[in-house]
Amino acid sequence: MERRAFLVAVGGVATTAVSARRVRGANDRLGVAVVGSGRRGRQVMKKMLETGRVELRALCDVYDEQRRRAREELLGPGTSVYETTALEDVLARRDVDAVLLATPDHLHQGYAIAVLRSGRHLYLEKPSTLRLEEGEALLEAARQSGRVCQTGTQQRSSTHYKQAKERYFGERSPLGDVVFVRAQWSDFGWQRRRIEPRPRPAGLDWERFLGPAPRIPYDWARYDAWRNYREYAGGILSDLLTHWADVAQWMMDDAQPRNAVTTGGIYYLEDGRSNPDTVNAILEYRGGWNLSFECTVMPVRLPRASVLFLGTEGSLEISREGYTHTPHTGPARVVTATADLEHEHVVDFLDAVRDGRRPSADIAIGLEAVRPAHLAVAAHWSRKRMRFDEELAHIVEDV
């Protein structure tokens, strides 16, 4: 397939990717390709390699410098591995059993569908989609493929999160009736970097980076800090609210946000970005509780990034470091996390592939996790209270 034709096909979901049977590698290890070998792709692939159950078979990225960094970080200096800018090249290889997809968000849907239709298992970084309407086709592709599709909300595999769910939520919760859930996460140096202009590197495929996004001239800032631009990402709302909303929805057994209001904007970093550097969002859920989310990329120091559940008989604050239960009467209970949740999540993915079972954060859960972010993003850009329709299929103004 010609390069431009493939880009249009995956952007429009009408891909006819190569169908391939799974081929296990030496020592029965899973052959994995990294598609999107930036920081996040390297971090997750490193955890996969540490299990001893995976072999890195290919690196795919629109920029050759990112592929070089990944190769050296993951395999060591002087090593070699198959490299390409093109997803279709990866899917033509018979030694790739699974794909770790960690591209910018605007490429997720088209690339993920192509991977699943090719017969490969998929580890899809969050958020699963850039836009709400992308979810249905992605969900259907996963169902038809019969392959494992794990999404990147790693709290779902964490021992202490699962323990908190079992101990504090259910019919006889020690928290009583949870009315408010407060989520906070701030201080992101990577997303407040000042990006200086630079000439287009010879090894950067700008057209592939744009994919289905609007065609615009090359701009280094848009490539190097793509989360700052609404054409490619939902910013801190989709990047971070997705994580904490998933935790809240999981604990509360309620993945049906009713409506949302969002305030915020570019208060400090007037550097050409379009996504806000600071936001507050409040979401009302059908089960009768509110989720508030507070976030800024600025260096606001908090004790921890966490989700706080406030009930009529006590509270529970949970973070990646552990949790604290504080009843209205009696002493607090503090539990410290002892496991690496990133490791636990990739192991869950590998076990699901091996055992043919559903992973802890499959595509249905991944789409539910990003649903509140889509609603909050819509409220931010409209400057209005926005709501879902009864089927949670469309976002409309709440009048």
C-alpha positions as CSV (number, residue, x, y, z in Angstrom):
1,M,0.0,0.0,0.0
2,E,1.3,3.5,-0.8
3,R,2.2,5.6,2.2
4,R,-0.5,8.3,1.8
5,A,-3.1,5.7,1.0
6,F,-2.3,3.8,4.2
7,L,-2.5,7.0,6.3
8,V,-5.9,7.9,4.9
9,A,-7.1,4.3,5.4
10,V,-6.2,4.0,9.1
11,G,-7.4,7.5,9.7
12,G,-10.8,6.6,8.3
13,V,-10.9,3.1,9.8
14,A,-11.2,1.5,6.4
15,T,-7.9,-0.4,6.6
16,T,-7.4,-3.9,5.2
17,A,-4.3,-4.8,7.3
18,V,-2.4,-8.0,6.8
19,S,-4.0,-11.0,8.5
20,A,-1.4,-13.1,10.3
21,R,-1.4,-16.0,12.6
22,R,0.5,-15.8,15.9
23,V,4.0,-17.1,15.8
24,R,5.8,-17.7,19.1
25,G,9.4,-16.8,19.3
26,A,12.5,-18.5,20.9
27,N,11.8,-19.9,24.4
28,D,8.1,-19.3,23.8
29,R,8.5,-15.6,24.3
30,L,6.0,-13.1,22.9
31,G,7.4,-11.1,19.9
32,V,6.4,-7.4,20.5
33,A,6.7,-4.4,18.3
34,V,6.8,-0.9,19.8
35,V,4.8,1.5,17.7
36,G,5.5,5.0,19.0
37,S,8.9,4.7,20.7
38,G,8.9,7.9,22.7
39,R,9.2,8.2,26.4
40,R,6.0,6.3,27.3
41,G,6.6,3.5,24.7
42,R,10.1,3.0,26.1
43,Q,8.9,2.9,29.7
44,V,6.3,0.3,29.1
45,M,8.5,-1.8,26.8
46,K,11.2,-1.8,29.5
47,K,8.8,-3.3,32.0
48,M,7.8,-5.9,29.4
49,L,11.4,-6.9,28.8
50,E,12.1,-7.1,32.5
51,T,9.6,-10.0,32.8
52,G,11.8,-12.2,30.6
53,R,8.7,-13.2,28.7
54,V,9.0,-10.8,25.7
55,E,11.4,-10.2,22.8
56,L,11.5,-6.8,21.1
57,R,11.0,-7.5,17.4
58,A,10.5,-4.1,15.8
59,L,10.6,-0.3,16.5
60,C,8.2,1.9,14.6
61,D,8.3,5.6,14.9
62,V,8.0,8.6,12.6
63,Y,11.3,10.0,13.9
64,D,14.6,8.1,13.6
65,E,16.0,9.7,16.7
66,Q,13.3,8.2,18.8
67,R,13.9,4.8,17.4
68,R,17.6,5.1,18.2
69,R,16.9,6.2,21.7
70,A,14.6,3.2,22.2
71,R,17.0,0.7,20.7
72,E,19.9,1.9,22.9
73,E,17.8,2.2,26.1
74,L,16.0,-1.2,25.7
75,L,18.7,-3.3,24.0
76,G,21.9,-1.4,24.7
77,P,24.4,0.5,22.5
78,G,25.7,-1.2,19.4
79,T,22.6,-3.4,19.1
80,S,20.2,-3.7,16.2
81,V,16.5,-4.4,15.7
82,Y,14.1,-4.0,12.8
83,E,13.2,-0.3,12.5
84,T,10.6,1.5,10.3
85,T,8.4,4.6,10.1
86,A,5.5,2.6,8.8
87,L,2.9,0.6,10.7
88,E,2.2,-1.4,7.6
89,D,5.8,-2.7,7.6
90,V,5.4,-3.9,11.2
91,L,2.1,-5.7,10.4
92,A,3.7,-7.4,7.4
93,R,6.2,-9.2,9.7
94,R,5.4,-12.8,10.8
95,D,7.5,-12.6,14.0
96,V,5.3,-9.9,15.6
97,D,2.7,-11.4,18.0
98,A,1.7,-8.2,19.8
99,V,2.0,-4.5,19.5
100,L,2.6,-1.9,22.2
101,L,0.9,1.2,20.8
102,A,2.2,4.4,22.3
103,T,1.7,7.0,19.6
104,P,0.2,10.5,20.0
105,D,-3.5,10.2,20.8
106,H,-4.8,11.2,17.4
107,L,-3.3,8.1,15.9
108,H,-4.7,5.7,18.4
109,Q,-7.9,4.6,16.8
110,G,-6.8,4.0,13.3
111,Y,-3.5,2.3,14.3
112,A,-5.3,0.2,16.9
113,I,-7.9,-1.0,14.5
114,A,-5.2,-1.9,12.0
115,V,-3.3,-3.9,14.6
116,L,-6.3,-5.8,15.8
117,R,-7.5,-6.6,12.2
118,S,-4.0,-8.0,11.5
119,G,-4.5,-10.6,14.2
120,R,-2.1,-9.2,16.8
121,H,-2.6,-8.7,20.5
122,L,-2.6,-5.0,21.5
123,Y,-1.4,-3.0,24.5
124,L,-2.9,0.4,23.9
125,E,-1.7,3.4,25.9
126,K,-4.3,5.6,27.3
127,P,-6.4,7.5,26.4
128,S,-7.9,4.9,24.1
129,T,-9.4,7.6,21.8
130,L,-9.0,11.2,21.1
131,R,-12.7,11.7,20.4
132,L,-15.8,10.0,21.8
133,E,-17.1,9.0,18.3
134,E,-14.0,6.9,17.7
135,G,-14.8,4.4,20.4
136,E,-17.5,2.3,18.7
137,A,-15.4,1.2,15.8
138,L,-12.4,0.4,18.0
139,L,-14.6,-1.7,20.4
140,E,-16.0,-3.6,17.4
141,A,-12.6,-4.3,16.0
142,A,-11.4,-5.7,19.3
143,R,-14.4,-7.9,19.6
144,Q,-14.1,-9.3,16.1
145,S,-10.4,-9.9,16.4
146,G,-10.6,-12.2,19.4
147,R,-7.3,-10.8,20.6
148,V,-6.3,-9.4,23.9
149,C,-6.5,-5.6,24.0
150,Q,-5.1,-4.1,27.3
151,T,-5.4,-0.4,27.8
152,G,-3.0,1.7,29.8
153,T,-4.9,2.5,33.0
154,Q,-2.4,0.5,35.1
155,Q,-4.2,1.0,38.4
156,R,-6.6,-1.7,37.3
157,S,-3.8,-4.3,37.9
158,S,-2.4,-2.9,41.1
159,T,-2.6,-5.0,44.2
160,H,-3.4,-2.2,46.6
161,Y,-6.1,-0.7,44.4
162,K,-7.8,-4.1,44.1
163,Q,-7.5,-4.5,47.9
164,A,-9.1,-1.1,48.5
165,K,-11.9,-1.9,46.1
166,E,-12.6,-5.1,48.0
167,R,-12.4,-3.6,51.5
168,Y,-14.1,-0.3,51.2
169,F,-16.7,-0.5,48.4
170,G,-19.9,-2.5,48.2
171,E,-23.2,-2.8,50.0
172,R,-21.7,-2.4,53.5
173,S,-18.9,0.1,52.8
174,P,-17.1,1.4,55.9
175,L,-17.2,4.8,54.0
176,G,-21.0,4.9,54.2
177,D,-22.6,6.7,51.2
178,V,-19.9,8.4,49.1
179,V,-21.1,11.8,48.0
180,F,-17.9,13.5,46.8
181,V,-14.8,12.2,45.0
182,R,-11.9,14.6,44.7
183,A,-9.1,14.0,42.3
184,Q,-5.9,16.0,42.0
185,W,-2.7,15.8,40.0
186,S,-0.3,18.6,39.2
187,D,3.3,19.7,38.5
188,F,4.3,18.4,35.1
189,G,7.7,19.7,34.1
190,W,7.6,17.8,30.8
191,Q,4.4,19.6,29.7
192,R,5.6,23.1,30.7
193,R,8.9,22.9,28.8
194,R,9.7,25.8,26.5
195,I,10.0,24.4,23.0
196,E,12.3,26.4,20.8
197,P,11.9,26.3,17.0
198,R,14.2,24.1,15.0
199,P,14.5,23.0,11.4
200,R,12.8,19.9,10.4
201,P,15.1,16.9,11.0
202,A,15.8,14.8,8.0
203,G,14.6,11.7,9.8
204,L,11.2,13.0,10.8
205,D,8.2,11.9,8.7
206,W,5.9,14.9,9.3
207,E,3.1,13.5,7.1
208,R,2.9,10.3,9.1
209,F,2.9,12.3,12.3
210,L,-0.1,14.3,11.1
211,G,-1.9,11.1,10.1
212,P,-5.7,11.9,10.0
213,A,-5.1,15.4,11.6
214,P,-5.5,18.6,9.5
215,R,-2.6,19.1,7.0
216,I,-0.4,22.0,8.3
217,P,3.2,23.0,7.6
218,Y,5.9,21.4,9.8
219,D,6.1,22.8,13.3
220,W,8.7,21.3,15.7
221,A,6.6,22.3,18.8
222,R,3.6,20.4,17.6
223,Y,5.7,17.3,17.2
224,D,7.8,17.5,20.4
225,A,5.0,18.7,22.6
226,W,1.9,17.3,20.9
227,R,-0.1,17.0,24.1
228,N,-0.3,20.8,24.1
229,Y,-2.4,20.9,20.9
230,R,-6.1,19.9,20.7
231,E,-5.7,18.4,17.2
232,Y,-3.5,15.6,18.7
233,A,-4.6,15.3,22.4
234,G,-7.0,16.4,25.0
235,G,-4.2,17.8,27.1
236,I,-4.2,17.2,30.9
237,L,-7.9,16.3,30.9
238,S,-7.4,13.2,28.7
239,D,-3.9,12.5,29.9
240,L,-4.6,12.6,33.6
241,L,-8.4,12.8,34.3
242,T,-8.6,9.5,32.4
243,H,-6.5,7.8,35.1
244,W,-8.3,9.2,38.1
245,A,-11.8,9.0,36.6
246,D,-11.2,5.3,35.9
247,V,-10.2,4.8,39.6
248,A,-13.3,6.6,40.8
249,Q,-15.7,4.8,38.4
250,W,-14.2,1.4,39.2
251,M,-14.5,1.9,43.0
252,M,-18.0,3.4,42.7
253,D,-19.3,0.8,40.2
254,D,-20.6,3.7,38.1
255,A,-19.1,4.6,34.7
256,Q,-22.0,6.8,33.7
257,P,-21.2,10.5,34.0
258,R,-24.3,12.6,33.5
259,N,-22.9,16.1,32.9
260,A,-19.8,18.2,33.4
261,V,-18.6,21.8,33.8
262,T,-15.0,22.8,33.2
263,T,-13.2,26.0,33.9
264,G,-9.5,26.7,33.1
265,G,-7.3,27.9,30.4
266,I,-3.8,29.0,29.4
267,Y,-3.0,31.1,32.5
268,Y,0.7,31.0,32.4
269,L,2.2,29.3,29.4
270,E,1.4,31.5,26.4
271,D,3.7,29.7,24.0
272,G,1.3,28.8,21.2
273,R,-0.3,25.8,22.8
274,S,-4.1,25.4,22.6
275,N,-4.8,23.0,25.4
276,P,-5.1,24.6,28.9
277,D,-2.3,24.6,31.4
278,T,-4.7,24.7,34.4
279,V,-8.2,23.2,34.8
280,N,-11.0,22.4,37.3
281,A,-13.7,20.0,36.2
282,I,-16.8,18.8,38.0
283,L,-18.8,15.8,36.8
284,E,-22.1,14.5,38.1
285,Y,-22.7,10.8,37.9
286,R,-26.0,8.9,37.5
287,G,-25.4,7.0,40.7
288,G,-25.7,10.2,42.7
289,W,-22.2,11.5,43.4
290,N,-19.8,14.2,42.1
291,L,-16.3,13.8,40.8
292,S,-14.1,17.0,40.9
293,F,-10.7,17.1,39.2
294,E,-8.1,19.8,39.8
295,C,-4.9,19.9,37.7
296,T,-2.2,22.3,36.5
297,V,1.1,21.6,34.7
298,M,2.6,24.4,36.9
299,P,4.8,23.5,39.9
300,V,2.1,23.3,42.5
301,R,3.3,20.9,45.0
302,L,0.9,18.5,46.7
303,P,1.5,15.7,49.1
304,R,0.6,13.2,46.4
305,A,-1.5,12.8,43.3
306,S,-4.6,11.0,44.6
307,V,-8.3,10.3,44.6
308,L,-10.2,11.1,47.8
309,F,-13.5,9.5,48.5
310,L,-15.7,11.4,51.0
311,G,-18.4,9.3,52.5
312,T,-21.0,9.8,55.3
313,E,-19.0,7.5,57.7
314,G,-15.4,8.1,56.6
315,S,-13.0,8.9,53.8
316,L,-10.5,7.0,51.7
317,E,-7.5,8.6,49.9
318,I,-5.8,6.4,47.4
319,S,-2.7,7.0,45.3
320,R,0.0,5.0,43.6
321,E,1.9,5.0,46.8
322,G,-0.9,3.4,48.9
323,Y,-4.1,4.4,50.7
324,T,-5.4,5.8,53.9
325,H,-8.8,5.1,55.4
326,T,-10.0,7.6,58.0
327,P,-13.3,6.7,59.7
328,H,-15.4,9.4,61.4
329,T,-14.7,7.6,64.7
330,G,-11.6,5.5,65.4
331,P,-8.0,5.5,64.2
332,A,-6.9,5.8,60.6
333,R,-5.6,2.8,58.6
334,V,-2.6,3.4,56.4
335,V,-1.5,0.9,53.7
336,T,1.7,1.4,51.7
337,A,2.0,-0.1,48.3
338,T,4.7,-2.7,47.9
339,A,4.4,-3.7,44.3
340,D,5.3,-1.9,41.0
341,L,1.9,-1.3,39.4
342,E,3.5,-0.8,35.9
343,H,5.0,-4.3,36.3
344,E,1.7,-5.7,37.5
345,H,-0.1,-4.3,34.5
346,V,2.2,-5.7,31.8
347,V,2.2,-9.0,33.6
348,D,-1.6,-9.0,33.5
349,F,-1.4,-8.3,29.8
350,L,1.1,-11.2,29.2
351,D,-0.9,-13.6,31.3
352,A,-4.1,-12.7,29.4
353,V,-2.4,-13.5,26.1
354,R,-1.0,-16.7,27.5
355,D,-4.3,-17.9,29.1
356,G,-6.7,-16.5,26.6
357,R,-8.6,-14.5,29.2
358,R,-9.9,-10.9,29.5
359,P,-7.2,-8.5,30.8
360,S,-7.8,-6.2,33.8
361,A,-8.3,-3.1,31.6
362,D,-9.7,-4.3,28.3
363,I,-10.9,-2.0,25.6
364,A,-14.4,-1.6,27.0
365,I,-12.9,-0.4,30.3
366,G,-10.4,1.8,28.5
367,L,-13.3,3.5,26.6
368,E,-15.2,4.0,29.8
369,A,-12.2,5.5,31.4
370,V,-11.8,8.2,28.8
371,R,-15.5,9.0,28.6
372,P,-15.4,11.5,31.4
373,A,-12.4,13.2,29.8
374,H,-14.3,13.6,26.5
375,L,-17.2,15.2,28.4
376,A,-14.9,17.6,30.4
377,V,-13.0,18.5,27.2
378,A,-16.3,19.3,25.5
379,A,-17.3,21.5,28.5
380,H,-14.0,23.3,28.4
381,W,-14.2,24.2,24.7
382,S,-17.9,25.1,24.7
383,R,-17.7,27.1,27.9
384,K,-21.0,25.5,28.7
385,R,-22.4,22.7,30.9
386,M,-22.4,19.6,28.7
387,R,-24.1,16.3,29.1
388,F,-24.4,12.8,27.6
389,D,-27.6,11.6,26.0
390,E,-29.3,8.6,27.6
391,E,-27.2,6.1,25.6
392,L,-23.9,7.9,26.4
393,A,-23.3,8.0,22.7
394,H,-23.4,11.8,22.1
395,I,-22.3,14.9,24.0
396,V,-24.8,17.8,23.9
397,E,-25.4,21.1,25.6
398,D,-27.2,20.7,29.0
399,V,-30.1,23.1,28.8
